Amino acid sequence: MFLKRITLLQNNIPSYYQYPFSIPSIKSMNEIILKKNVTFFVGENGSGKSTLLEAIAEKCGFNTAGGGRNNSYEVHASGSSLGEYIRLSWMPKVTNGFFLRAESFYHFASHLDEVDDTGFRDYGGVSLHEQSHGESFLSLFINRFQGEAIYLLDEPEAALSPQRQLSFMRIIHDLTQNDEAQFIIATHSPILLGFPDATILSFDNGEITEIGYEDTDHYQITKYFLQHRERFLAEIFSDEE
Ligand SMILES: Nc1ncnc2c1ncn2[C@@H]1O[C@H](COP(=O)(O)OP(=O)(O)OP(=O)(O)O)[C@@H](O)[C@H]1O
C-alpha cells in the first residue's frame, strides 16, 4: 500500500455553495484513511465519486483526462476543482500509475496512436483503436499495469462483460498479492465490489463511510432482481404509486 490518507484542507475552502464543496459527501469529508490495497467508491449517480477520484489523480500528477504521468494531452481542460484542496499522505510515495476514465478512453487511445513508437508494446501490440472497447481495457490492464504503482479507475466495468470483469479481478488479485499495487476504483458493478478483502466506501447519505458488500444497494438490488425478477418488474411497471 502506498496512499494511506486523503485529507480535505477545510480551512482553504472558499464556499460550500459551489461545486465541488456543494456535493454533500465532499462537504462533510474530513479525512479518509485507506487500509487495504483495494478501495472501492460506491454511491448513487452524482454522489461525488468521480470528483474525488479525479482530485486524487491530479495530486498524483496523472493526466486528469486519463493516463499516467507521461501522458500529456488536452481533452478535459478544466482540471480538477478539488485537487488543490486535498492533501495525500503516502508511505512510501509512488509516482507510477494510471488514471482510467471510461468516458475519455477514446481520446487516450488517439493520443497513444500519435505518440507511440514502440509498436504499442505496453498495450498488447495493437493500437487501442483496433481493439474492441473491452479488449482495449483488458490490454491496458494486462500489459501496462506492472511494478509498484497506484491505479485510479473510474467505472472500469463500463466496457467489460461479466466474464471479463472476473478476468479483471484476477489481474487485481495478482497485482496486489505482493503489495506492489494499490487500486482505488469507483464502480457500480456488483461483481467487482465482491473482490475479497477490499474496503468499500459509500458516498451516499451525504457522507463517506465504510460499508459492507452485502449492505450496498448494488448487491441488494441485483440479488433481489435476480431472485424475484418478475415480481420486481411488475412492481416497477405498475401504475400505482
Ligand atoms: N465540472 C462540474 N461543475 C459543476 N458541477 C459538477 C461538475 N462535475 C460534476 N458536477 C456535479 O457534481 C456532482 C457529483 O458528480 P460526480 O461526477 O463526482 O458523481 P459520481 O458519484 O461520480 O456519479 P456517477 O456515478 O454518475 O459517475 C453531480 O451532481 C454533478 O452534476
PDBQT file of the ligand as one rigid body, heavy atoms in Angstrom, charges set to zero:
ROOT
HETATM    1  N1  LIG A 301     -17.426  20.462 -13.572  1.00  0.00    +0.000 N 
HETATM    2  C1  LIG A 301     -18.528  20.462 -12.798  1.00  0.00    +0.000 A 
HETATM    3  N2  LIG A 301     -19.141  21.616 -12.470  1.00  0.00    +0.000 NA
HETATM    4  C2  LIG A 301     -20.231  21.637 -11.682  1.00  0.00    +0.000 A 
HETATM    5  N3  LIG A 301     -20.808  20.535 -11.175  1.00  0.00    +0.000 NA
HETATM    6  C3  LIG A 301     -20.242  19.347 -11.480  1.00  0.00    +0.000 A 
HETATM    7  C4  LIG A 301     -19.087  19.255 -12.297  1.00  0.00    +0.000 A 
HETATM    8  N4  LIG A 301     -18.749  17.940 -12.412  1.00  0.00    +0.000 NA
HETATM    9  C5  LIG A 301     -19.664  17.256 -11.687  1.00  0.00    +0.000 A 
HETATM   10  N5  LIG A 301     -20.563  18.100 -11.141  1.00  0.00    +0.000 N 
HETATM   11  C6  LIG A 301     -21.690  17.732 -10.259  1.00  0.00    +0.000 C 
HETATM   12  O1  LIG A 301     -21.159  17.193  -9.069  1.00  0.00    +0.000 OA
HETATM   13  C7  LIG A 301     -21.932  16.076  -8.632  1.00  0.00    +0.000 C 
HETATM   14  C8  LIG A 301     -21.024  14.875  -8.437  1.00  0.00    +0.000 C 
HETATM   15  O2  LIG A 301     -20.558  14.434  -9.711  1.00  0.00    +0.000 OA
HETATM   16  P1  LIG A 301     -19.579  13.176  -9.852  1.00  0.00    +0.000 P 
HETATM   17  O3  LIG A 301     -19.250  13.045 -11.296  1.00  0.00    +0.000 OA
HETATM   18  O4  LIG A 301     -18.462  13.292  -8.891  1.00  0.00    +0.000 OA
HETATM   19  O5  LIG A 301     -20.555  11.983  -9.375  1.00  0.00    +0.000 OA
HETATM   20  P2  LIG A 301     -20.337  10.417  -9.388  1.00  0.00    +0.000 P 
HETATM   21  O6  LIG A 301     -20.631   9.922  -7.997  1.00  0.00    +0.000 OA
HETATM   22  O7  LIG A 301     -19.031  10.050  -9.971  1.00  0.00    +0.000 OA
HETATM   23  O8  LIG A 301     -21.536   9.947 -10.341  1.00  0.00    +0.000 OA
HETATM   24  P3  LIG A 301     -21.662   8.760 -11.434  1.00  0.00    +0.000 P 
HETATM   25  O9  LIG A 301     -21.888   7.502 -10.642  1.00  0.00    +0.000 OA
HETATM   26  O10 LIG A 301     -22.878   9.145 -12.203  1.00  0.00    +0.000 OA
HETATM   27  O11 LIG A 301     -20.423   8.737 -12.254  1.00  0.00    +0.000 OA
HETATM   28  C9  LIG A 301     -23.024  15.875  -9.660  1.00  0.00    +0.000 C 
HETATM   29  O12 LIG A 301     -24.216  16.433  -9.160  1.00  0.00    +0.000 OA
HETATM   30  C10 LIG A 301     -22.535  16.626 -10.871  1.00  0.00    +0.000 C 
HETATM   31  O13 LIG A 301     -23.591  17.150 -11.593  1.00  0.00    +0.000 OA
ENDROOT
TORSDOF 0
